[in-house]
Amino acid sequence: MTESVQKETLGFQAEVKQLLQLMIHSLYSNKEIFLRELISNASDAADKLRFEALSDAALYENDSELKIRVAYDKAARTLTITDNGIGMNRQEVIDNIGTIAKSGTREFFSQLSGDQKKDAALIGQFGVGFYSAFIVADKVTLTTRRAGLTAEHGVRWESAGEGDFTLETVEKPTRGTEIVLHLREGDDEFLSDWKIKSTIRKYSDHITLPIVMKKSEWKDGQEVPTDEDETVNRASALWARSKSDITEEEYNEFYKHVAHDFEPPLAWSHNRMEGKQEYISLLYVPAKAPFDLYDRERRHGIKLYVKRVFIMDDAEKLMPQYLRFVRGVIDSADLPLNVSREILQHSKDIDAIKAGSVKKVLGLLEDMAENEPEKYAGFWKEFGRVLKEGPGEDFANREKIAGLIRFASTHTDTEEQIVSLKDYIGRMKEGQEAIYYITADSFAAAKHSPHLEIFRKKGIEVLLLSDRVDEWLVGSLPEFEGKKLQSVAKGDLDLGKLEDEAEKEEQKKAEDALKPLVDRIKNTLGDKVKEVRVTHRLTDSPACLVTGEGDMSANLERLLKAAGQDAPNTRPTFEINPQHGLVNRLQNETDDARFADLAALLFDQALLAEGGQLEDPASFVRRLNGLLVQLP
């Protein structure tokens, strides 16, 4: 190489410096993973070259035999990983190595505890890739050139992993990337032929292109590399092999490669489909949710291959949004090699592959839920809120997805979401025709809602929904196994056969007796309410607010407004409890001003009880204080 030019020193992004220090200390006990990460990156670079070369074969630069080379130099104490993949230009080096452009970064750092074991798991979940080199190296030199650029457009990056790095333009006659690790004192094991090869076979045997090293021989008690090359890994597509030939460890290591995760997966499904469409799918469910799981614009996790040739990463058409946590590969025998994202948008073959893959993932989850409930509980804790998006996105599988959803309910009275709709139906009272639920902005608000009083009295189970996505869920899931999902806070509550004739007669008498009071309250509250009526929902509270059957729920209205979105100002129905002392006080009140204050106070209390906000808190306090001073 010729004399370098344009050398400059740049500072690491603050998060990179913090991550480097955490990683070196937290992951050192499992330091050999650095080799897996660097080889995995080299493999990705080769995949990207194959894909871009489909439309521009000149990118191969007369060298289409893709491989990864690993070499070590005991005298210089260096370990070198070289690939002839896509390479990087100067800006890509800055973007990919100088910064962490990853959503969830702030949340990641906020969750670090200082406990090395816990932090190691978090760091692995976040994914560190290239930076893992600093676990064993006190200096790293990276030289790269992007395919298609001329030799003088090579870039050299170098850093001691502390506060800054240098960048310089160098000549590099070949495309691809070379990473030289200057090993720390005490890490001599990675200057051993046996150690390096055994580590590659353990972690990277599934890599589909050859990982090449020089063969070694022993001379005078020393391990000496020869001039003869040796392919260390199996270099075949793991997913194309028979399931019976693949060990659990191999499945786990392949997952870590495709997902860039340090932890093993929770479960996987490996299938070969034959018929109208021929394809192989190897799909994984991770054990832990990534930090950017709730970013619906994030990259997906499915790699698309055609006849073992990598086509594209994050192929979003292969998996719906509510299964965006799934990782893996799909290898088609029918799609054209030059398939583009635009073609995928309108491909019936892709639609069929997607439908089949979704069926496999849902089947995997159903099996886990039925046969490994503790394992499924772990899955639900990580991914449950995302799965709740499913019924609204995937009508064809709505019932199947609904069967996988878990809820909190009055049956357990705990915040833990462990109740399935099948569980609920199995406990329904004789004559009960609906699955009852309530939505609120917190579990406590749902659990203590006045709307539950009659249901608790009669021992009728109610699902307690407090996740933001629950409003979307119930809006797209009108029924399950023929049972209607019914909000306890909407419409004129009709318990049907769950109420006897005597109760219904008593309600009718109360409605007739309190009609003058109902009319007087309506005149007093005016446009605040759509209607006032006698309730049969309440046993202990004086009043509650009810939304119309076809109206937006009060909770959803509040969520939309909090998010800055337009939402209609729905007028509620005000229901009063004829058995409550405050309602009796109201009925006997002859002073119009005190009546108005008491009616407004009951309305505001009902609004607060369901999580609403008062339009005029000062007036509420004034009315309350006025009543308090009248107490004996």
C-alpha positions in Angstrom: 0.0 0.0 0.0 1.1 3.5 -0.7 1.5 6.4 1.8 -1.8 7.2 3.4 -3.5 10.6 3.0 -6.4 12.6 4.5 -5.8 11.2 8.0 -8.0 12.6 10.7 -8.9 11.8 14.3 -12.6 11.7 15.3 -14.3 11.1 18.7 -16.6 8.2 19.4 -20.2 8.9 20.0 -20.7 9.0 23.8 -22.8 5.9 23.7 -20.1 3.9 21.9 -17.5 4.8 24.6 -19.9 3.7 27.3 -20.8 0.5 25.5 -17.1 -0.4 24.9 -16.2 -0.1 28.6 -19.3 -2.1 29.7 -18.7 -4.8 27.1 -15.0 -5.3 27.9 -15.8 -5.8 31.6 -19.1 -7.6 31.3 -18.4 -10.0 28.5 -14.8 -10.9 29.2 -15.8 -14.2 30.8 -17.2 -15.3 27.5 -14.6 -13.6 25.3 -14.5 -16.1 22.4 -17.8 -14.7 21.1 -15.8 -11.9 19.5 -14.8 -14.3 16.8 -18.3 -15.3 16.1 -19.4 -11.7 15.8 -16.7 -10.7 13.4 -17.2 -13.8 11.2 -20.9 -13.2 11.2 -20.4 -9.6 10.0 -18.0 -10.9 7.3 -20.7 -13.3 6.2 -23.3 -10.5 6.0 -20.9 -8.5 3.8 -20.6 -11.4 1.4 -24.4 -11.8 1.3 -24.8 -8.1 0.5 -22.3 -8.3 -2.3 -24.2 -11.3 -3.8 -27.4 -9.3 -3.7 -26.0 -6.1 -5.3 -24.1 -8.1 -7.9 -27.3 -9.6 -9.2 -27.9 -6.2 -11.0 -24.2 -5.3 -11.4 -21.9 -8.3 -11.9 -18.9 -5.9 -12.2 -18.9 -5.6 -8.4 -17.3 -9.0 -8.3 -14.2 -7.5 -9.9 -13.2 -10.8 -11.5 -13.3 -12.5 -8.1 -16.6 -14.3 -7.5 -15.3 -16.9 -5.1 -16.4 -15.5 -1.7 -14.7 -16.5 1.4 -13.6 -15.5 4.9 -9.9 -15.8 5.9 -8.6 -16.1 9.4 -4.9 -15.8 10.2 -2.7 -15.2 13.3 0.8 -14.0 13.9 2.3 -15.1 17.2 5.3 -12.8 16.9 3.2 -9.7 16.2 0.4 -10.9 18.6 -2.3 -10.2 15.9 -5.4 -12.1 14.7 -6.7 -11.1 11.3 -10.2 -11.7 9.8 -10.5 -10.8 6.1 -13.4 -11.0 3.8 -14.0 -10.2 0.1 -17.6 -9.0 0.6 -19.2 -5.7 -0.2 -16.8 -3.6 1.9 -17.4 0.0 3.0 -16.7 3.5 1.8 -15.5 6.3 4.1 -19.0 7.5 5.2 -20.2 3.9 5.8 -17.2 3.4 8.1 -18.1 6.5 10.1 -21.8 5.6 10.2 -21.3 1.9 11.1 -18.4 2.0 13.4 -18.2 5.5 14.9 -21.8 5.6 16.0 -24.7 3.5 17.3 -27.6 4.4 15.0 -30.0 2.1 16.8 -33.5 2.9 18.2 -33.8 2.0 21.9 -30.2 3.2 22.7 -31.3 5.5 25.5 -33.6 2.8 27.0 -30.8 0.3 26.8 -28.4 2.4 28.8 -31.2 3.3 31.3 -31.7 -0.4 32.1 -28.0 -1.2 32.9 -27.7 -2.0 36.6 -24.0 -2.4 37.2 -24.5 -6.1 37.8 -22.0 -7.7 35.3 -24.1 -10.8 34.8 -27.3 -8.9 34.2 -25.6 -6.3 32.0 -23.9 -9.0 29.9 -27.4 -10.3 29.0 -28.6 -6.8 28.1 -25.5 -6.1 26.1 -25.9 -9.3 24.2 -29.6 -8.5 23.6 -28.7 -5.0 22.3 -26.1 -6.5 19.9 -22.5 -5.3 19.7 -21.1 -6.8 16.6 -17.8 -5.2 15.6 -17.2 -3.7 19.0 -16.8 -7.2 20.5 -13.2 -7.1 19.0 -12.2 -4.9 22.0 -13.0 -7.7 24.4 -9.6 -9.3 23.5 -7.8 -6.4 21.6 -6.2 -3.3 22.9 -6.0 -1.9 19.4 -8.1 -2.7 16.2 -7.1 -1.8 12.7 -9.8 -2.1 10.0 -9.0 -1.6 6.3 -11.8 -1.7 3.8 -12.8 -0.8 0.3 -16.3 -0.9 -1.1 -16.8 -3.1 -4.2 -16.9 -1.0 -7.4 -14.6 1.8 -6.1 -11.0 2.2 -7.3 -8.0 1.1 -5.3 -7.2 4.6 -4.0 -10.6 4.7 -2.2 -9.6 2.3 0.5 -10.2 3.5 4.1 -8.3 2.6 7.2 -9.9 2.9 10.7 -7.9 2.4 13.8 -8.7 2.7 17.5 -7.6 1.6 21.0 -11.2 1.5 22.0 -11.0 4.5 24.4 -12.2 7.9 23.3 -11.4 8.3 19.6 -10.4 6.7 16.3 -8.4 7.7 13.3 -9.5 7.6 9.7 -7.2 7.7 6.7 -7.5 7.1 3.0 -5.3 4.3 1.7 -4.8 2.3 -1.4 -6.5 -1.2 -1.3 -6.3 -3.2 -4.4 -9.0 -5.7 -3.4 -12.5 -5.1 -2.3 -13.8 -6.2 1.2 -12.6 -5.7 4.7 -9.6 -6.7 6.8 -9.7 -6.5 10.6 -6.5 -6.8 12.5 -6.8 -7.4 16.3 -3.7 -6.5 18.4 -4.3 -8.9 21.3 -4.1 -7.9 24.9 -1.5 -9.5 27.2 -3.1 -12.7 28.6 -5.1 -13.5 25.5 -2.5 -15.8 23.9 -5.0 -18.6 23.5 -6.3 -16.8 20.3 -2.8 -17.2 18.8 -3.4 -21.0 18.8 -4.4 -22.9 15.6 -6.4 -25.4 17.7 -8.3 -22.7 19.7 -9.2 -20.6 16.7 -10.4 -23.6 14.7 -12.4 -25.1 17.5 -14.0 -21.7 18.2 -15.0 -21.4 14.5 -16.4 -24.9 14.4 -18.4 -24.2 17.7 -19.9 -20.9 16.7 -19.7 -20.5 13.0 -19.9 -23.9 11.4 -23.2 -22.9 9.8 -21.8 -20.0 7.8 -22.5 -20.7 4.2 -19.2 -19.6 2.7 -15.8 -21.1 3.4 -13.9 -19.9 6.4 -10.3 -20.5 5.4 -7.1 -20.9 7.5 -3.6 -22.1 6.8 -3.0 -25.7 7.8 -0.5 -26.0 10.6 2.2 -28.4 11.4 4.5 -28.9 14.5 8.2 -28.1 14.2 10.5 -28.2 17.2 7.5 -28.1 19.5 6.0 -25.1 17.8 2.7 -24.8 15.8 3.7 -23.4 12.4 1.3 -22.4 9.6 2.0 -24.0 6.2 1.2 -22.6 2.7 -1.8 -25.0 2.3 -5.3 -23.7 2.9 -7.9 -25.5 4.8 -11.7 -24.9 5.1 -12.5 -24.9 8.8 -16.3 -24.9 8.7 -18.8 -27.1 7.0 -19.8 -24.2 4.7 -23.2 -25.4 3.8 -26.7 -23.9 4.4 -27.8 -25.2 7.7 -31.5 -24.8 6.9 -31.1 -27.0 3.8 -29.9 -29.9 5.9 -32.1 -32.6 7.4 -33.5 -31.7 10.8 -32.2 -35.0 12.1 -28.7 -34.0 11.2 -28.8 -30.7 13.1 -28.0 -30.5 16.8 -29.7 -28.1 19.3 -26.4 -26.3 19.7 -26.2 -25.8 15.9 -29.7 -24.4 15.8 -28.9 -22.1 18.6 -25.7 -20.8 17.0 -27.4 -20.2 13.7 -30.0 -18.2 15.5 -27.3 -16.0 17.1 -25.9 -15.4 13.7 -29.1 -14.4 11.9 -30.5 -12.4 14.9 -27.2 -10.9 16.1 -28.3 -12.0 19.6 -26.0 -13.4 22.3 -28.8 -15.5 24.0 -30.2 -18.7 22.6 -33.7 -18.6 21.1 -36.9 -19.6 23.0 -38.1 -21.9 20.2 -37.9 -22.6 16.5 -39.7 -24.2 13.6 -37.8 -25.8 10.7 -39.9 -26.9 7.7 -39.5 -27.9 4.0 -42.6 -27.1 2.0 -43.3 -28.9 -1.3 -46.2 -28.5 -3.7 -47.2 -25.4 -5.6 -44.5 -23.5 -3.8 -41.3 -25.1 -2.8 -39.4 -23.4 0.0 -37.6 -24.0 3.3 -38.2 -22.0 6.4 -36.2 -21.8 9.6 -38.0 -19.5 11.9 -37.1 -18.5 15.5 -38.9 -17.0 18.4 -36.3 -15.0 20.5 -36.2 -15.4 24.3 -36.0 -11.6 24.9 -37.6 -8.7 23.2 -35.3 -6.2 21.4 -35.4 -2.6 22.6 -37.0 -1.3 19.5 -39.8 -3.9 19.4 -42.5 -1.2 19.6 -41.1 0.8 16.7 -43.3 -0.4 13.9 -40.9 1.1 11.3 -38.0 -1.0 12.5 -36.3 -3.5 10.4 -37.8 -7.0 10.2 -35.9 -10.1 10.9 -36.4 -12.5 8.0 -33.6 -13.1 5.5 -34.8 -14.1 2.0 -32.8 -16.6 -0.1 -33.5 -18.0 -3.5 -31.8 -21.4 -4.2 -29.3 -20.7 -1.4 -28.4 -17.3 -2.8 -29.0 -14.4 -0.4 -31.5 -11.9 -1.9 -32.4 -9.4 0.9 -32.4 -8.8 4.6 -35.4 -7.5 6.6 -37.9 -8.8 4.0 -41.0 -7.2 5.5 -43.4 -8.9 3.1 -42.6 -12.3 4.6 -43.9 -11.7 8.1 -46.8 -9.5 9.3 -46.1 -6.6 11.7 -47.6 -8.4 14.8 -44.9 -11.1 14.3 -42.1 -8.7 13.8 -40.1 -10.3 16.5 -39.6 -13.5 14.5 -36.1 -14.1 13.1 -34.8 -16.6 10.6 -34.5 -17.5 6.9 -36.8 -18.4 4.1 -35.2 -20.1 1.0 -37.5 -20.3 -2.1 -36.9 -22.6 -5.0 -39.5 -20.8 -7.2 -38.7 -17.1 -7.0 -36.5 -15.4 -9.7 -32.9 -14.6 -8.6 -33.5 -10.9 -9.5 -36.6 -10.6 -7.4 -36.9 -7.0 -6.0 -38.9 -5.5 -3.2 -41.3 -4.1 -5.7 -41.9 -7.5 -7.2 -42.4 -8.9 -3.6 -45.3 -6.4 -3.1 -47.4 -8.1 -5.8 -46.2 -11.7 -5.8 -48.8 -14.5 -5.2 -45.9 -16.8 -4.4 -44.7 -14.5 -1.6 -48.3 -14.2 -0.3 -48.4 -18.0 -0.1 -45.0 -18.3 1.6 -46.1 -15.6 4.1 -49.3 -17.4 4.9 -47.5 -20.7 5.4 -44.8 -19.2 7.5 -47.4 -17.4 9.8 -49.2 -20.7 10.2 -46.0 -22.4 11.3 -45.2 -19.6 13.8 -48.7 -19.6 15.3 -48.6 -23.4 15.4 -45.3 -23.2 17.3 -46.8 -20.8 19.8 -50.0 -22.9 20.2 -47.9 -26.0 21.0 -45.8 -24.0 23.5 -48.9 -22.6 25.2 -50.5 -26.1 25.5 -47.5 -28.2 26.4 -45.0 -25.7 28.0 -47.1 -23.2 29.8 -44.2 -21.8 31.9 -42.2 -21.2 28.7 -45.2 -19.6 27.0 -45.7 -17.3 30.1 -42.1 -16.1 29.5 -42.9 -15.5 25.8 -46.0 -13.6 26.7 -44.2 -11.3 29.1 -41.8 -10.3 26.3 -44.0 -10.2 23.2 -47.7 -10.3 24.4 -48.5 -6.7 23.7 -47.2 -7.1 20.1 -49.2 -10.2 19.6 -52.3 -8.3 20.6 -52.0 -6.3 17.4 -52.7 -9.5 15.5 -56.5 -9.7 15.3 -56.7 -6.3 13.8 -54.0 -7.1 11.1 -54.6 -10.7 10.2 -58.3 -11.5 9.8 -57.6 -14.9 8.4 -56.0 -16.0 11.6 -58.0 -13.8 14.0 -59.5 -16.7 16.0 -56.2 -18.5 16.3 -54.4 -15.4 17.5 -57.1 -14.6 20.0 -56.6 -18.1 21.5 -53.0 -17.2 22.2 -53.8 -13.9 23.9 -53.6 -13.7 27.7 -55.4 -11.3 30.0 -55.6 -10.2 33.6 -59.1 -10.8 35.1 -61.2 -10.6 38.3 -60.7 -14.3 38.6 -57.1 -13.9 39.7 -57.3 -10.2 40.7 -53.6 -9.9 39.9 -51.9 -7.8 37.2 -50.3 -10.9 35.7 -51.8 -11.7 32.3 -52.4 -15.5 32.5 -56.1 -15.9 31.5 -56.9 -17.2 28.0 -60.3 -16.7 26.4 -60.8 -20.5 26.5 -60.1 -20.3 30.3 -62.8 -17.6 30.6 -65.4 -19.5 28.6 -64.8 -22.6 30.7 -65.7 -20.6 33.8 -68.7 -18.7 32.4 -71.9 -18.8 34.5 -74.9 -20.8 33.3 -76.9 -18.6 31.0 -74.0 -16.1 30.5 -73.9 -15.2 26.8 -71.0 -12.7 26.6 -67.3 -12.4 27.5 -67.2 -9.3 29.7 -64.2 -6.9 29.8 -63.3 -3.4 30.9 -60.5 -1.1 29.5 -58.6 1.5 31.6 -55.3 3.3 31.6 -53.9 1.2 34.4 -54.6 -2.2 36.0 -55.6 -0.5 39.3 -58.1 1.7 37.5 -59.6 -1.3 35.8 -59.6 -3.5 38.9 -61.4 -0.8 41.1 -63.8 0.5 38.5 -67.4 1.0 39.8 -68.6 -0.8 36.7 -67.5 -4.1 38.2 -69.7 -4.0 41.3 -72.6 -5.9 40.0 -70.3 -8.5 38.4 -68.4 -9.1 41.6 -71.7 -9.4 43.5 -72.9 -12.1 41.0 -69.4 -13.8 40.7 -69.2 -13.0 37.0 -65.6 -12.9 35.7 -64.5 -9.7 33.9 -61.3 -9.3 31.9 -59.2 -6.3 33.1 -57.5 -4.6 30.1 -55.0 -1.8 30.7 -52.4 -2.0 27.9 -52.7 0.8 25.3 -53.1 -1.8 22.5 -56.1 -3.3 24.2 -58.4 -0.7 22.8 -57.2 -1.7 19.3 -57.6 -5.4 20.2 -61.2 -5.3 21.4 -62.1 -3.0 18.5 -61.0 -5.8 16.1 -62.2 -8.8 18.1 -66.0 -8.7 18.3 -66.3 -12.4 19.4 -64.5 -15.6 20.2 -65.8 -19.0 19.6 -69.3 -17.5 19.1 -69.2 -15.5 22.3 -69.5 -11.7 22.0 -66.9 -9.6 23.7 -68.9 -7.0 25.7 -67.6 -3.9 27.5 -69.1 -3.5 31.0 -68.9 0.3 30.6 -70.8 0.5 27.3 -74.5 0.6 26.5 -77.5 -0.4 28.6 -76.2 -3.4 30.5 -78.4 -6.5 29.9 -77.3 -9.5 31.9 -80.1 -11.5 30.4 -80.5 -14.9 32.2 -78.1 -13.9 34.9 -80.8 -11.7 36.4 -84.0 -13.2 37.8 -87.5 -11.8 37.3 -87.6 -10.4 40.9 -84.5 -8.3 40.2 -85.9 -7.0 36.9 -89.1 -6.0 38.6 -87.2 -4.2 41.4 -85.2 -2.3 38.7 -88.5 -1.2 37.0 -89.9 0.1 40.2 -86.8 2.1 41.0 -86.8 3.6 37.5 -90.4 4.7 37.9 -89.9 6.0 41.4 -86.8 8.1 40.5 -88.0 9.4 37.2 -88.6 13.0 38.6 -85.0 12.9 40.1 -83.6 11.6 36.8 -85.3 14.5 34.9 -84.1 17.1 37.4 -80.4 15.8 37.2 -80.6 15.9 33.4 -81.8 19.5 33.4 -79.1 20.4 35.9 -76.1 18.8 34.1 -77.4 19.8 30.6 -75.0 19.1 27.7 -72.5 17.3 30.0 -74.5 14.2 29.6 -76.5 12.5 26.8 -78.9 10.8 29.2 -79.4 10.2 33.0 -80.9 6.8 34.1 -81.1 4.5 37.1 -78.3 2.0 37.2 -78.3 -1.7 38.0 -74.4 -1.9 37.5 -73.6 -0.5 41.0 -73.9 -1.8 44.5 -71.5 0.5 46.4 -70.9 3.6 44.3 -73.4 6.4 43.9 -73.0 6.9 40.2 -71.0 6.0 37.1 -70.5 7.1 33.5 -71.4 4.9 30.6 -70.5 5.2 26.9 -72.9 4.5 24.2 -72.8 1.0 22.6 -71.5 2.4 19.3 -69.4 5.2 20.7 -65.6 5.4 21.2 -64.7 4.3 24.8 -63.8 7.0 27.2 -60.3 5.4 27.7 -59.6 5.4 23.9 -60.8 9.0 23.6 -58.3 10.0 26.4 -55.5 7.9 24.7 -56.0 9.6 21.4 -56.1 13.1 22.8 -53.0 12.4 24.9 -51.2 11.5 21.7 -52.3 14.7 20.1 -54.8 13.1 17.7 -58.3 14.2 17.1 -61.1 12.4 18.9 -64.8 13.2 19.3 -66.0 14.6 22.5 -68.5 11.9 23.4 -71.2 12.7 25.8 -71.7 9.9 28.4 -74.8 8.5 30.0 -74.9 9.3 33.8 -76.2 6.4 35.8 -77.3 6.8 39.5 -77.6 4.1 42.2 -81.0 4.3 43.9 -79.7 2.4 46.9 -76.9 4.9 47.7 -77.2 7.5 50.5 -75.9 10.4 48.4 -78.6 9.7 45.8 -81.2 9.7 48.6 -79.8 13.0 49.8 -80.0 14.4 46.3 -83.6 13.2 46.0 -84.6 15.0 49.2 -82.7 18.2 48.4 -85.0 21.2 48.0 -82.4 23.9 47.6 -81.7 24.3 43.9 -78.1 25.6 44.4 -77.1 22.8 46.7 -78.8 20.3 44.4 -76.8 21.6 41.4 -73.6 21.4 43.5 -74.3 17.8 44.6 -75.3 16.6 41.1 -72.1 18.2 39.6 -70.0 16.6 42.4 -71.4 13.1 41.8 -70.7 13.6 38.0 -67.1 14.7 38.7 -66.6 11.8 41.1 -67.8 9.3 38.4 -65.5 10.9 35.9 -62.5 10.6 38.3 -63.3 7.0 39.1 -62.9 6.0 35.5 -59.6 7.9 35.0 -61.0 11.0 33.4 -59.8 14.6 34.0 -61.9 17.4 35.4 -62.5 20.4 33.2 -62.7 22.6 36.3 -60.8 21.1 39.3 -61.2 24.3 41.3 -65.0 24.2 41.2 -64.9 20.5 42.2 -62.8 21.4 45.3 -65.1 24.3 46.1 -68.3 22.1 46.0 -66.6 19.4 48.0 -65.5 21.9 50.7 -69.0 23.4 50.8 -70.5 20.0 51.6 -67.8 19.1 54.1 -68.5 22.2 56.2 -72.1 21.2 56.5 -71.2 17.9 58.2 -72.2 17.7 61.9 
